[in-house]
Each structure stands twice: as C-alpha cells, then as structure tokens.
Amino acid sequence: MASQDWFEKDFYQVLGVDKSVSQADLKKAYRKLARQFHPDSNPGDAKAEARFKEISEAYSVLSDEEQRREYDQIRAMGSGARFTAGGAGGQGGGFEDVFGNLFGQGARTRTSTRGGGGFEDILGGMFGGGGFGQPSGGFRGYGGPTQGRDVTATTSIDFVTATKGDTVTLSGGNGKPITVRIPAGVTDGQKLKLRGKGEPSPDGGEAGDLVLTVHVDKHPVFERDGLNLRVNVPVTFAEAALGATIEVPTLGGDPVRMKVPAGTSSGRVLRVKGRGVETKSGKGDLLARIEVAVPSHLSSAQKDALEALVAAFGDENPRDDLLAKARS
C-alpha cells in the first residue's frame, strides 16, 4: 500500500468500527461487509466491487497488529499530508512539514545510506526498523497480497463411499454448497486439502484452502486392511472337516464362490484375489477368515451321532502338542 493512502483513508470508518475495536469485532465487521459487497453476490456491479476492494484493503491493515500500530501512528501526525518534497517559495504541506511539526520546526529529514540521522532512520526507529518496500516492517510496498486463511472442517461418509469414491456436497461457512470429490480408498481420519475453498484474501490475493478431515463409518460386515477387505465367514463343522464350496459376500457386488479345503480350522484366512479396495495405486484382495460355527442346541439324534463320532476318534487330544511345548 502507498504511504499516502495511510494519511488519506480512514480504515476504521470504511469498516464502520471505532478505533478501540477488538480484533474479534473487527473480523465480524469485515465478514459482514465482505459478504454484502462480494463480487459473487453482486455480479456486474462495479460499485460493489470497488467497495469490496476498499473493505479488503482496510481489513488487511487493521487485522495485522503491527501494521495497525503503524497506521495509527501515521494517522496521528495529521490528515491531508503529502509525501512530496516541500514546495518552492515557502509553500508547505509536504512530508518535511509533517515531521517538522512532529520534531520541531528546525528538524529536517534527509536520506542517508550510512548510519544515523536520516529519513529512513527516523521511520526505522518509529516502526521497528523496517524500510520502505520491505515485507518485514515499515510500509510493505513489496510484500504483495496475502493469502486468505485456511478453513478446517469435518465430514462423515459411509464405508462404501470411502472405498469406491464419490462426489459429496458440503455446506460452506457462507451457506454456499461446496462440491468435494472423495477419492477411492480414503481412510478414517484422512485429511483432504481443497485449494482455494477457504476464506477469501483480504487484499485481493489467493483464497485460503479448506482442510477437510474425513471420518468413515464402520461397516457391519467388512473391515479395511490397507487395500484389502477382511470379512469373517462362518462354516459348519462338516464343511470345515470335509471341505466345501461356499458363497462369500463382496462389497457392493454379488457374492463369489470360494473353496474351503478339507480340514480347515477356525482362524484360517482364505484369499479371493482382486475383490478388495481398488485405487489408482492398485487393487486389494478379499480376506475371508473362517470361523467354525458350533451349534448351540442339539437334538437327541444329533447328540447321539456326535458322541459316536467322538468315540470313533478314540483318545485323540488336539492339545497334546501345545502342552508339550509349554513344558519345554
């Protein structure tokens, strides 16, 4: 911003606030005006666009504590001053007149490239040592527009959407809908950055980003394991002992047939290739964990048949090996 503007423009009046306004109330006033005069809300209205730029310019200075302090000090020197050399023939009103009034009529500013006493030294002492055109202090002629602030948000999606990917619509802070592309394979707690979907820049720069944290609802059947999907599949004792071909569910598709080898015990994991999560980086598998289902009620005939089977096995004890290893 040109130094001349700091003398001529009353940024507090532009935003409709008092000089003692807090940063929180300043922000509220800015947001209210920015929504009212934003070009998106006033398409083709040149006056509204000019007003929006004026509001953004004022907020960019007053929202920065250091710049606000400098602005207040400059404005305290007096309005109507001009940053020009003093006029000939005794005509005043120039920059030297302002500093002459501030430091005494005999004071004169001078530019110096060495230490002490110069115009830059005076400003440096007043405003933290920064010179003109420096982004770190003084008048920020070369600092450039600032990027708008990032906005954080959260959303919950179902398990299938997280796995397959989809486009969802969120409600923005200004009430406008925001369309978000959820990539296939997004995980619970993953953060997605949407460039330019955050707060607008207060001085015409790029808008901030929207950082969206995604929470994925649990599925009643499937669990994620990287790109793989896990599912528990119950089988009968006869199917596990003799072997069988069974149907296994897939996510969002028809069941697939899977062969259970004879003698399969509970806990064994069988793999169905290519039926997991599919993303740009690859495709996972479906991991089926076998669980032998034990009936909770037996009829008399079933109980007799089972006891006959136990008698046929004799004294076989499947824990003998476990007990032997524990003793060693």
N, C-alpha and C positions, 0 to 999 in steps of 0.2 A: 504494500500500500504506500502511496506517496505521502510524504510527511505533511504536505499541505492539507490533505484530507483530514488529518487528525485535528487541525485547527478549525476547519470549516464545518465539520459534520458532528452533530450531537448524536452519538450512537445510542445513548440512553433514551433519547426522545424517539429515535427510529423504532426501538423495540417497545416503547411505551412503559418504561420502568424508571424507578428512582435510582440515583447514584449509589444508594446504600443497598441495592438489591443483592440478595444472596445468589450463589451460583445455581442453586436448585430452582429458585423462582425465575432466574434469568433463562434457564433452559426451558421451563414451562412456557414462558412468554414467546421464546423463539419458535418452539414447536407449533404453538397455536397459530402464529403468523405465517410460518412456513407452509403449514397445511392449507391456509386460506389463499395464499398467493402463489403456490407452486405451479409451474407451467403445466404440469399434467392435469391440474384441476381447472386451469384457465387456458385451454388451447387457443392459440392465435391472439391472445390478449397481450399486446406489447407493454402496456402499463403495468399489468400484474407481474410480467416477467422482470421489468425494471425494479419494481417494488421488492420482488423476491431476492434479487441480487443485492439490493440495499440492505435488506434484513440479514442476509447471509454475511455480508461484509461486516456489519455491526457486531453480529454474534461471534465471528471469528476473532475479533479483537477482545471483546469483553469476556469471552469464555476462557481466554488464556490469562491466568493471573498476572504473569509478567507483563504481557502487552497491555493489560488493563491498567496496571500501575503506571506504566509509561504514558499511556494515553491520558490518564487523569493529571499527571504532572505537566504534560504538554498543554492540555486544555486550561490548566490553572494559570498559564502565562498570559492568557488573554486571547479573545477571539479576534478574528479578522486579520491576523498577522500574515505576512507573506514571506516565504523563504526565498527572497531575492536580495541582491545587493542593494545598499541604500541609494536612494535617488540623488541625482546631482542637484546642486543649488539649494541644499538644505532640506530637500523633500524626504520625509521619514517614512515610516510604515514598513521598513524592511526587517530582515532577520536580526540585524545588529541592533535595531531599536528594541526588539523584544528582550534580547539578552542584556542590552544597556539598562533597561528598566529593571531587570531582574537582579543584576550585579552592580548597578551604579552607572551614572551617566558616563563616567570615564572609561568604562570597560569596552574593549574591542575584541572581536573574535578574529582569529587568524588560522589559516590552515598550515599545519606543520607535519613534516614527515619524520621529525625527531621528537624526542620526549619533551613534554611539559608545555602547558600554557595554550595549546592550540584549540581550535574549534572542536576537533574530534576528541581532544582530551576532556573538554567540558562535558560533552554528551556522554563520553565514556564513564566519567565519574558519576553522572546523574543516573545513567541507565545500565549500569552493570558492566561497563567496559566494552559493549558491543558497538561496532561502527556501522555506518550506512551500508545497506546491501548485504549485511551479514545475517545468516539464518539463526545464529546463536544469541543475538542481542540487538539492541538499537532498533532501527527501522528495518523491517525484514523485506527489503526490496527484492532479494534474490531467493527468498525461501520457497516461493511457489505455493500453489493452493494445497490445502491439507485434505487428506482422505477422510471420508466420513467414518464414523465409529462402527466397529463390528457389533453385530447383534447375535445373541445366543438364544436358542430355542430348543425344545424337545418335542418329539412326536413318538407315538406308539403305532406299530404296524403288526399285522398278523404274520404268522410263521411262513405261510405260503408266499406272501408278498415279498418278504425278506429273502426267500430262497429263489424265487423266479424273477424278481424285479418288477417294478411297475411305476406309473406316474401318479402321484398323490397331490392333492391341493390343500394347502395350509392357509390359515388366516393370518395376514401380516399385522404388525403393530398398528398400522394406519387403517386397518379394516379391509385393505385390498387383498385379494387372493394371491397366493404365491404357488406356482406350479413347481414341484420338485420331482426329479427323476431319481427313483430309488434303484441303484444298481443291483443286479442279481448277486446273491451271496453276501449281502450286508449282514453284519453280526450285531448282536446285542451290545449296546454301548458305543458303537462306532460313530465317529463324528464326520459329517459331510459339510464341506465348505461351498457355499453358493456365492460366487463372486458377484459383487455389485448389488446384492439384495439386502444390505444393511442400511444404516442411516445415511441420508444424503450429506455431501460435503457442505460445510457452512460457507465456503467461499468459491464454489464452482469447480472443485476438484472431483475426483472419482468417489463414488459412493462406497461405503464400507461393505464388508461381507457378512453373510448370515452363516453362523456356525451351528449346524443342526445335529443334535445328539439323538440317535435312533434307538428306541427300545423295542425289542422284538418279543411278542407274546409267545408263551410256551405252547407247544403242540401236544394234544393228548396222546399221540402215538409216537411221533418221531423226535429225535434229538440231533443237533448238529455236532459233528466231529470234524472240523475243518471243512473240506468239501464233501465229506462222507455223511450219510444219514444212518443213524442207528435205530433199530426197532427190535423190540422183544417179541418173539414168536413162540407161543405155546404149542406143544405137540403131546400126543398121548404116549403112554409108556410103550404101547405096541409099535407106534410109528418110530419112536426113538430106537427101540430094540431091533425091529425087523427092517427098518428103512421104509421110506415113503416119498412120494412126490406131493408137495403141498403148495397152496397158494399163499403168497406173501404180498401185503399191501405196498403200493408205491405212492409217493407224494403227488397228489393231483392227477393220478392216472389209474389205469386198470391194474389189477393185481398181476403179478408174474408168478410162473410156476418154478419151484425150486426143489431140488432133490435133497432129501435128508438121508445121509448114508446110514446103513445099519450099524447099531452100536453107538449112536450119537448120545452123548451125555449132556446134562444141563450145563449151560455156560459156554458151550461151543459156539463159535461165531462162523457163520457161513456168508459168503460174499456174492452179491449179484452185481456184476460189472456195469458201470455206466448209468446206474439208477440213483445217483446222489445229486449233489448240487452242481449245476452247470454254469460256469462263468467264462469270461474271456480268457482267463488264465488256465482253464482246464475243467475237467469233469470228474466228480467223485463217484463212489460206489455206494450201494445199499448194503449195510452190515446187519445181518439178521442173527440175533443172539437167541439160541434155542433154550427154551425152558420146558422141562418135562412136567406136564400138569398131573397132579396127584388128585384123584377123586376124593371128595370129602365124605361121600356116602356110598356104601356098597350094599348090594342086595345079598341075600343069603347065597344064591348060586354063584355070584361074583366072588364072594369071600371064600367059598369052598374052592373055586378054581384057582384063586390066588394062593391059598395055602398049599394046594397041590403043586403049584409051580415052585414055591419056596422049598418044599420037600424035595423036589427034583434037583434043585441046586445043591442040596446037601449042606455041608458046613462052610461053604464059601463066605469069606468075610472081606468086603472091599476095603476095610480099614487096616488090614494087616500090614500093608506096605507103609502106610502113614505112621503107625505105631512103632514100626521097626526103625524108621528114620528118626523119629523123635527120641529114641533111646540112644542113638549113636552120637 
